[in-house]
Amino acid sequence: MQIAAITLYPLQLRLKSPFKTAHDVTYERPLILVAVTTTDGITGFGDIQSFIDHAYAPESQAESLAEVQRLSHLMLGQTFDSATTLSNWLQTQSQLSFAKAALEMAAWDIQGKQQGQSLQQMIGGVGATVLVGIAIGIQTDAQATQRAIASAVAQGYQRIKLKLAVDTDLQQLQTVLAAFPDQLFSVDANAGWQSAMMDRLWALEQAGVFMIEQPFATDAWQAHQIAQQQLTQLHISLDESLNDLADITRGLAIADAFTLKQAKLGGIWPTLQAIHQISVVDKIPWIGGMLTSGVGRAVDLALASLPATRQVPADSSSASRYFERDIVLAQPEIVAGQLPVPSALGLGVTIDWSAVADLQVADTIQIK
């Protein structure tokens, strides 16, 4: 693939309902659609999934945009024989994961369209559908939490993840969870707890929670390791601590599980490498979500279809749950706790250009 042009569309997607975590409350999601066109006229798409600030990750949307523009100028006219070749080249050019992932995503889309394969086929995924879970933001009270869980159970979600604050009443939570004895639960503290809160982890274990994501700060590697060693059933899954393959390698001796977000790790190829590293030491790799567009969710579903990641239902809900308007056509909906894996060529999505035009919040940036 020889790169002829790269076009960027700054967008703002509005959530149907606010999503509250220990970091903040999200009402609108800034995203940038990336279109990479080759000299033979094939266009691949990706999206820049970083957030507006550094509350969740050390790379903001503005920083990602600037880096993608810089990298795009370097890519123009260059020929890459595969998406993995481009990915490896990007690793030598930049430290910003979200920027690299957006461009690499578009390269996989191009490669699939050239070779007549879906992303799932290219990476070795299996099955027409994957089991999925739902992430429920912090609710106003226990009754609201119970109602949200009941709704998710009725929709067939195979795993329900609850966002927790530092002051969430775990005794109340245990009572709520007891009403759903057959449901798989995980929780997410979004790095909001202190390492001294071991009693809270034991309370979650006693409540039958399967997994907690990132209880402690991003750099609290030792605290996570000590906590995991004291737990017998509750798995700690690192998330905010993971920004590249080096973090994955460090985490192998620390936690039982790993929340993998390809945009946060620098792309699909680094994520595939991470899955292999985690699997060979018999730990749990699974696919998280980034409140991204249908473009990014298509990638997540393909990654969730890999044999190694199927053991934990992925963080990917029905498309109708997310935004008032998305930027792709034919959005998948959950059936019996499962979502279909895109099977069309490349990422398997069709861009809704009318939606892109309506959601665009700044001028189109063309690099050619």
For each residue, the residues with C-beta under 8 A, 3 or more apart:
1: 38 42 79 80 81 86 107 110 111 114
2: 38 39 40 77 78 79
3: 6 36 37 38 39 75 76 77 78 79 80
4: 37 38 39 76 368
5: 36 37 76 366 367 368
6: 3 34 35 36 37 68 72 75 76 103 366 367 368
7: 34 35 37 364 365 366 367
8: 32 33 34 35 65 68 69 72 364 365 366 367
9: 32 33 34 35 356 360 364
10: 30 32 65 360 361 362 363 365
11: 30 31 32 33 293 327 356 359 360 361
12: 28 29 30 31 359 361
13: 28 29 31 293 322 323 324 325 326 327 359
14: 27 28 29 323 324 325
15: 18 19 26 27 28 29 291 322 323 324
16: 321 322 323 324
17:
18: 15 25 26 27 137
19: 15 25 26 135 137 291
20: 24 25 26 137 138 163
21: 24 25 26 137 138 163 188 190
22: 138 163 164 165 166 189 190 191 192
23: 55 56 190 192
24: 20 21 55
25: 18 19 20 21
26: 15 18 19 20 21 29 291
27: 14 15 18
28: 12 13 14 15
29: 12 13 14 15 26 291 292 323
30: 10 11 12 51 52 61 361
31: 11 12 13 47 48 49 292 293
32: 8 9 10 11 47 48 61 64 65 68 102
33: 8 9 11 45 46 47 293 295 327 351 356
34: 6 7 8 9 45 46 47 48 68 102 103 105 106
35: 6 7 8 9 43 44 45 106
36: 3 5 6 43 44 45 46 75 103 106 107 110
37: 3 4 5 6 7 41 42 43
38: 1 2 3 4 41 42 43 110
39: 2 3 4
40: 2
41: 37 38
42: 1 37 38 110 113 114
43: 35 36 37 38 110
44: 35 36 105 106 107 108 109 110 111 113 346 347
45: 33 34 35 36 105 106 109 295 347 349 351
46: 33 34 36 101 102 103 104 105 106 109 295 296
47: 31 32 33 34 102 105 263 292 293 295 296
48: 31 32 34 61 64 65 68 98 99 102 263
49: 31 98 101 102 261 263 264 290 292 296
50: 57 59 60 61 63 64 98 99 263
51: 30 55 56 57 60 61
52: 30 60 61
53: 60
54: 57 58 59 60
55: 23 24 51
56: 23 51 190 240
57: 50 51 54 97 98 240 243 264
58: 54 243
59: 50 54 63 64 96 97 98 99
60: 50 51 52 53 54 63 64
61: 30 32 48 50 51 52 64 65
62: 65 66
63: 50 59 60 66 67 96 99
64: 32 48 50 59 60 61 67 68 96 98 99 102
65: 8 10 32 48 61 62 68 69 99
66: 62 63 69 70
67: 63 64 70 71 94 96 99
68: 6 8 32 34 48 64 65 71 72 99 102 103
69: 8 65 66 72 73 365 367
70: 66 67 73 74 94
71: 67 68 74 75 90 93 94 99 100 103
72: 6 8 68 69 75 76 103 367
73: 69 70 76 367
74: 70 71 78 93
75: 3 6 36 71 72 78 86 103
76: 3 4 5 6 72 73 367 368
77: 2 3
78: 2 3 74 75
79: 1 2 3
80: 1 3 83 85 86 89 107
81: 1 85
82: 85 86 111
83: 80 86 87 104 107 108 110 111 122 268 269
84: 87 88 269
85: 80 81 82 88 89
86: 1 75 80 82 83 89 90 103 104 107
87: 83 84 90 91 100 104 107 266 267 268 269 270
88: 84 85 91 92 269
89: 80 85 86 92 93
90: 71 86 87 93 94 100 103 104 266 267
91: 87 88 94 100 266 270
92: 88 89
93: 71 74 89 90
94: 67 70 71 90 91 99 100
95: 244
96: 59 63 64 67 99 100
97: 57 59 100 101 243 244 263 264 265 266 267
98: 48 49 50 57 59 64 101 102 263 264
99: 48 50 59 63 64 65 67 68 71 94 96 102 103
100: 71 87 90 91 94 96 97 103 104 266 267
101: 46 49 97 98 104 105 262 263 264 265 266 267 268
102: 32 34 46 47 48 49 64 68 98 99 105 106 263
103: 6 34 36 46 68 71 72 75 86 90 99 100 106 107
104: 46 83 86 87 90 100 101 107 108 266 267 268 269
105: 34 44 45 46 47 101 102 108 109 262 263 267 268 295 296 299 347
106: 34 35 36 44 45 46 102 103 109 110
107: 1 36 44 80 83 86 87 103 104 110 111
108: 44 83 104 105 111 112 119 122 268 299 346 347
109: 44 45 46 105 106 112 113 119 346 347
110: 1 36 38 42 43 44 83 106 107 113 114 346
111: 1 44 82 83 107 108 114 115 117 122 346
112: 108 109 115 116 117 118 119 121 122 345 346 347
113: 42 44 109 110 116 345 346
114: 1 42 110 111
115: 111 112 122
116: 112 113 345
117: 111 112 121 122 345
118: 112 121 122 302 341 342 343 344 345 346 348
119: 108 109 112 122 123 125 268 298 299 302 342 346 347 348
120: 123 125 302 305 341 342 343 348
121: 112 117 118 124 125
122: 83 108 111 112 115 117 118 119
123: 119 120 268 272 302 303 306
124: 121 306
125: 119 120 121 302 303 304 305 306 341
126: 305 306 307
127: 130 305 310 341
128: 340 341 343
129: 335 338 339 340 341
130: 127 301 304 305 310 313 314 316 338 339 341
131: 158 159 310 313 314 337 338
132: 157 158 159 304 313 314 315 316 317 334 337 338 339
133: 157 158 159 160 161 184 186 312 313 314 315 316 317
134: 152 155 157 159 160 161 315 317 321
135: 19 161 163 188 289 315 317
136: 139 145 148 149 152 160 161 162 163
137: 18 19 20 21 163
138: 20 21 22 163 164 165 168
139: 136 142 144 145 148
140: 144
141: 144 145
142: 139 145 146 169 172 173 175 176
143: 146 147
144: 139 140 141 147 148
145: 136 139 141 142 148 149 162 173 176
146: 142 143 149 150 176 179
147: 143 144 150 151
148: 136 139 144 145 151 152
149: 136 145 146 152 153 160 162 176 177 179 180 183
150: 146 147 153 154 180
151: 147 148 154 155
152: 134 136 148 149 155 157 160
153: 149 150 156 157 160 180 183
154: 150 151
155: 134 151 152 318 334 337
156: 153 334 335 336 337 338
157: 132 133 134 152 153 160 313 317 334 337
158: 131 132 133 184 313 337 338
159: 131 132 133 134 184 185 186 210 312 313
160: 133 134 136 149 152 153 157 180 183 184 185 186
161: 133 134 135 136 185 186 187 188 213 315
162: 136 145 149 173 185 186 187 188
163: 20 21 22 135 136 137 138 187 188 190
164: 22 138 168 173 187 188 189 190 192
165: 22 138 168 192
166: 22 189 192 193 194
167:
168: 138 164 165 173
169: 142 172 173
170: 173 174 200 203 204 207
171: 174 175 203
172: 142 169 175 176
173: 142 145 162 164 168 169 170 176 177 207
174: 170 171 177 178 203 206 207
175: 142 171 172 178 179
176: 142 145 146 149 172 173 179
177: 149 173 174 180 183 185 207 208 209
178: 174 175 181 207
179: 146 149 175 176
180: 149 150 153 160 177 183 185
181: 178
182:
183: 149 153 160 177 180
184: 133 158 159 160 210 313
185: 159 160 161 162 177 180 207 208 209 210
186: 133 159 160 161 162 209 210 211 212 213 237
187: 161 162 163 164 204 209 211 212 213
188: 21 135 161 162 163 164 212 213 214 239
189: 22 164 166 192 193 212 213 214 215 216
190: 21 22 23 56 163 164 213 214 239 240
191: 22 214 215 216 217 218 220 239 240 241
192: 22 23 164 165 166 189 215
193: 166 189 197 200 215 216
194: 166 197 216
195: 198 216 220 223 226 227
196:
197: 193 194 200 201 215
198: 195 201 202 227 230
199: 202 203
200: 170 193 197 203 204 215
201: 197 198 204 205 212 215 227 230 231 234
202: 198 199 205 206 231
203: 170 171 174 199 200 206 207
204: 170 187 200 201 207 209 212 234
205: 201 202 208 209 231 232 233 234
206: 174 202 203
207: 170 173 174 177 178 185 203 204
208: 177 185 205
209: 177 185 186 187 204 205 212 234
210: 159 184 185 186 234 235
211: 186 187 234 235 236 237 257 312
212: 186 187 188 189 201 204 209 215 234 235 236 237
213: 161 186 187 188 189 190 236 237 238 239 259 288
214: 188 189 190 191 218 237 238 239 240 241 259
215: 189 191 192 193 197 200 201 212 224 227 236
216: 189 191 193 194 195 220 223 224 227
217: 191 220 223
218: 191 214 240 241
219: 241
220: 191 195 216 217 223 224 241
221: 224 225 241 250 251 254
222: 225 226
223: 195 216 217 220 226 227
224: 215 216 220 221 227 228 236 238 241 254 255
225: 221 222 228 229 253 254 255
226: 195 222 223 229 230
227: 195 198 201 215 216 223 224 230 231 236
228: 224 225 231 235 236 254 255 256
229: 225 226
230: 198 201 226 227
231: 201 202 205 227 228 234 235 236
232: 205
233: 205
234: 201 204 205 209 210 211 212 231
235: 210 211 212 228 231 255 256 257 284
236: 211 212 213 215 224 227 228 231 255 256 257
237: 186 211 212 213 214 255 256 257 258 259 284 286
238: 213 214 224 241 242 247 251 254 255 257 258 259
239: 188 190 191 213 214 242 259 261 288
240: 56 57 190 191 214 218
241: 191 214 218 219 220 221 224 238 247 251
242: 238 239 247 248 251 258 259 260 261 264 265
243: 57 58 97 247 264 265
244: 95 97 247 248 265 266 270
245: 248 249 265 266 270 273 274 277
246: 249 250
247: 238 241 242 243 244 250 251
248: 242 244 245 251 252 258 265 274 277 278
249: 245 246 252 277
250: 221 246 247 253 254
251: 221 238 241 242 247 248 254 255 258
252: 248 249 277 278 281 283
253: 225 250
254: 221 224 225 228 238 250 251
255: 224 225 228 235 236 237 238 251 258 283
256: 228 235 236 237 283 284
257: 211 235 236 237 238 283 284 285 286 312
258: 237 238 242 248 251 255 274 278 283 284 285 286
259: 213 214 237 238 239 242 286 288 315
260: 242 265 271 274 275 285 286 287 288 303 309
261: 49 239 242 264 265 287 288 289 290
262: 101 105 265 267 268 270 271 299 300 303
263: 47 48 49 50 97 98 101 102 105 267 290 292 296
264: 49 57 97 98 101 242 243 261 290
265: 97 101 242 243 244 245 248 260 261 262 270 271 274
266: 87 90 91 97 100 101 104 244 245 270
267: 87 90 97 100 101 104 105 262 263 270 271
268: 83 87 101 104 105 108 119 123 262 271 272 299 303
269: 83 84 87 88 104 272 273
270: 87 91 244 245 262 265 266 267 273 274
271: 260 262 265 267 268 274 275 303
272: 123 268 269 275 276 303 306
273: 245 269 270 276 277
274: 245 248 258 260 265 270 271 277 278 285
275: 260 271 272 278 279 285 303 306 308 309
276: 272 273 279 280 308
277: 245 248 249 252 273 274 280 281
278: 248 252 258 274 275 281 283 284 285 308
279: 275 276 282 283 285 308
280: 276 277
281: 252 277 278
282: 279
283: 252 255 256 257 258 278 279
284: 235 237 256 257 258 278 311 312
285: 257 258 260 274 275 278 279 308 309
286: 237 257 258 259 260 304 309 311 312 314
287: 260 261 300 303 304 309 314 315 316
288: 213 239 259 260 261 314 315
289: 135 261 292 297 300 314 315 316 317
290: 49 261 263 264 296
291: 15 19 26 29 322
292: 29 31 47 49 263 289 295 296 297 300
293: 11 13 31 33 47 296 297 323 326 327 328
294: 297 298 319 326 327 328 331 349
295: 33 45 46 47 105 292 298 299 327 328 347 349 351
296: 46 47 49 105 263 290 292 293 299 300
297: 289 292 293 294 300 301 316 319
298: 119 294 295 301 302 328 342 347 348 349
299: 105 108 119 262 268 295 296 302 303 347
300: 262 287 289 292 296 297 303 304 314 315 316
301: 130 297 298 304 305 314 316 332 339 340 341 342
302: 118 119 120 123 125 298 299 305 341 342 347 348
303: 123 125 260 262 268 271 272 275 287 299 300 306 309 314
304: 125 130 132 286 287 300 301 309 310 314 316 341
305: 120 125 126 127 130 301 302 309 310 341
306: 123 124 125 126 272 275 303 309 310
307: 126 310
308: 275 276 278 279 285 311
309: 260 275 285 286 287 303 304 305 306 312 314
310: 127 130 131 304 305 306 307
311: 284 286 308
312: 133 159 211 257 284 286 309
313: 130 131 132 133 157 158 159 184 337
314: 130 131 132 133 286 287 288 289 300 301 303 304 309
315: 132 133 134 135 161 259 287 288 289 300
316: 130 132 133 287 289 297 300 301 304 339
317: 132 133 134 135 157 289 321 322 334
318: 155 321 332 333 334 339
319: 294 297 322 326 331 332 333
320: 331 333
321: 16 134 317 318
322: 13 15 16 291 317 319 326
323: 13 14 15 16 29 293 326
324: 13 14 15 16
325: 13 14 355 358 359
326: 13 293 294 319 322 323 331 352 355
327: 11 13 33 293 294 295 351 352 355 356 359
328: 293 294 295 298 331 349 350 351 352
329: 349 350 351 352
330: 349 350
331: 294 319 320 326 328
332: 301 318 319 339 340 342
333: 318 319 320 339
334: 132 155 156 157 317 318 337 338 339
335: 129 156 338 339
336: 156
337: 131 132 155 156 157 158 313 334
338: 129 130 131 132 156 158 334 335
339: 129 130 132 301 316 318 332 333 334 335
340: 128 129 301 332 343
341: 118 120 125 127 128 129 130 301 302 304 305
342: 118 119 120 298 301 302 332 347 348 349
343: 118 120 128 340 348
344: 118 348 349 350
345: 112 113 116 117 118 348
346: 44 108 109 110 111 112 113 118 119
347: 44 45 105 108 109 112 119 295 298 299 302 342
348: 118 119 120 298 302 342 343 344 345
349: 45 294 295 298 328 329 330 342 344
350: 328 329 330 344
351: 33 45 295 327 328 329 356
352: 326 327 328 329 355 356
353: 356 357
354: 357 358
355: 325 326 327 352 358 359
356: 9 11 33 327 351 352 353 359 360
357: 353 354 360
358: 325 354 355
359: 11 12 13 325 327 355 356
360: 9 10 11 356 357 364
361: 10 11 12 30
362: 10
363: 10
364: 7 8 9 360
365: 7 8 10 69
366: 5 6 7 8
367: 5 6 7 8 69 72 73 76
368: 4 5 6 76
